[in-house]
Amino acid sequence: MTDLLVNVHEGLKPLGPDVSMVTGSYQYFHYGCDGQDDRGWGCGYRTLQTICSWIRNKWLEDGKSSSLRDVPSLPDIQAALVAMQDKPDSFCGSKQWIGTFEIFLCIDHFYNVPCRIVHVHQGSELDSHMEELYEHFTKTGSPVMMGGESDNSSKGILGVCREPMSLLVLDPHYYGKTPDKEALQQAGFVKWVPLDAFHQQSFYNLCLPLPHRS
């Protein structure tokens, strides 16, 4: 596997002073980072892997290393969804994408970590969920998975800025040799995004992992 960058948001200036962001460390999983060309369908898997890396790192930091499994591969994820009877056998080896609900299932399956799904009826209503997300990052600190309808490209959410209202977005669609953090930031693969830049008529689903706090 390509060497993975850690905490690629660090050093990125927020749009305002009142922010709540991911705590702990994560690896940035993106298209092709393990040699598998998943361009066009793998963004949900990569966002899931990033979240799993955060869970794994948190448990290592907390001394919970017994029977700690590695971040699951794309074939591992597909096999798990088939085993859970969420997908048919033909799903294994396919190029079918996964969304928020599958991420919810897999995080529980691989790490026994519960999640909460937040449904946002349309992007124009994201502002009504900002305090909920702010509290999540303040109290729990885990990355959030975001998927949508017309905006159906999976992305990670790493933080919230209250004013101006914006989300810190981690985009898994990078493909190529491992860049440095500054190059990723300059290319916009991790950036602060104002709420009005999201699809205003698209619904969004958010998956908030809730690991047990020690």
N, C-alpha and C positions, 0 to 999 in steps of 0.2 A: 504493500500500500504506500502511496505517496506520503511523505511526511506531512502531517496535518498541522495547520496553524492553530494557535490557542488564543481565545479571547480577542478576536479580530476587531472588536469595537473599541478597544482601549485606545485612547488618544484622540478619539473623535469628539469634536466639540458639539454639545447639545445646542438646540435652538433657543433655550432659555435656562434659567438657573434652577427651577424647581423640577427635579427629575427623580425617578425611581427606576433602578436598573437591575439586571441580572447580577447575582452574587455568586462567588465561586468560579470555577473554570469549566470550559467546554472546548471541544475540538470543532473546527469548521469542516463539516462534510459537504462535498459539492460534487457535481457531475464528474464522473470518471476518476474520482480520487483513489479508488481501489483497482483501477485498470478496467473496470466495466463501463462501457460507453452507454450511459443511460439518458443521454440527451433526449428531451422531448417527453419523458415519462417518469423520470426518477426523482423529481423534486420533493415529493412527499416522503419518500424513503430517506433522502438525505437530511431533511429536517428532522425526521424521527431519529436518525443516527446522531445528530448533533445533540438532541435532547437526552438520548441515552448516554452519551459521553458525559454530560453534565451530571446525571444521576450517579454514574459510576465514579466520577471524580469526587462527588460529595460523599459517597459512602467510604471511599478510600481515605478521605480527610477525616471522617468520623471514626475510622478504625474498623469499619464493617467490611473486612476483606474476605471473610469466610464464604466460599462458594460463589464468589463474585464473578459473573460471566462477562465476557468481552462485549463490546458493542456489536449487535447482530449485523450480519452481511445482508445484502439484498436477497439472496436465496434463502437465508434464515428467516427473513421477514415473510416472504411469500409462503414458505413451508408452514410457518406458525399460523398464518391466516387460514390456510387450508385445514390444518389440524384443529383449529377452533370452529371449523365448518362455516366460516364467514365467506370463504371463496371455494369454488369448485377445484378439482384436481388440476384442471387445465390452466389454472392461474400460475402454477409453478413454471418458471422459465419464460413467462409471458412479459410483455411490455405494458401491462395495465397499470395505471397510476393508482395511488391510494390517497385518501383524504383524512379529514380530522377524525372520523369515527374509527378508521383502521389504526390510526396513531394511538388513540385511546385504548383500543384492544391490545395493541402490541406492548405498550408501556406496562400495562398490568400483567401481561403474559410473561414478559422477559424479566421484569424487576419487581413485580408485586407492588407497584406504585399506583394508587388510584389517581384518576384525573377528573376534572370537571369540564364539561362542554358548555360554552357560552354561545348562544345563537344570537347574532345581530341581524335583524330583519333586512336592513339595507345600510350601505356605507354611510349614508347621511345621518345615521343614528349611532355611529361609533362614539361620538362625544358623550353619550349617556352611559357608556361603559368604561370611561377613562378612570374614574375613581376606583372601580373594581379592579382594573388592571394595575393601577398605582399601588393599591393595597396588596395585590398578589406579589409584586416585585419587592415590596417593603417587608412583607412577612415571610414569604416562601423563597423568592429569588430565582425560581427555575425559568428557563426559556419557555416560551409559549409558541404553539404551532397555530398558524392562521391559514385557512383555506376559504375559497369563495365560490361564487356562481360564475358570473361573467369574468371576474378576476379569479380564475381557477388555478393560478400558479401558487403552489405552496410556498410559504415563507415562515421564517422564525421571527418572533417579536422578542426583543431583548430589553426593552425599556419604554418608559412613558415620560413625556414632558408635558407639564400642565399648561404652560403659557409660553409661546403659542402651542396649542394642542398638537402633539405629534407623537409618532411611534418610531422606535428604533428597530429598523427592519434588517434582518439577515437573509440575503438572497442566496439560495443554494445552486443557482444556475451557472456559476462560473465553471468553465471547462478549460483545462490546460495545465501547464506545469505550475507547481506551487509558487504563488506570488508572495510578496511581503505584505504586511498589513496596510502600509501606506498605499500601495498599488490597488489593493482591494477597495480601500476607502475612496480613493480618487476615481475608480471606475464605477462606484455606486453599488457595489455588492453588499456593503453594509453602510446604512445611512439613516439619518432622521427624515421621516416622511410626514409632512403636514396631513391632517385628516382629510382635507378637501382634495388631496391627490389620489385617494382611494376611490374606487368605483362607487358612485353615490347611489346607484340603483341596484347594485349587486348585494345579495346577502353574504354574510361572512360567518364562519364558525371558528371558534377559538378553543383550543385544547390546553387546559392549565394543569400541568402535573403537580401533584400534591404529595411529595415524599414525606415520610414521617420524620419529624424533627427530633433530634436527639436532645 
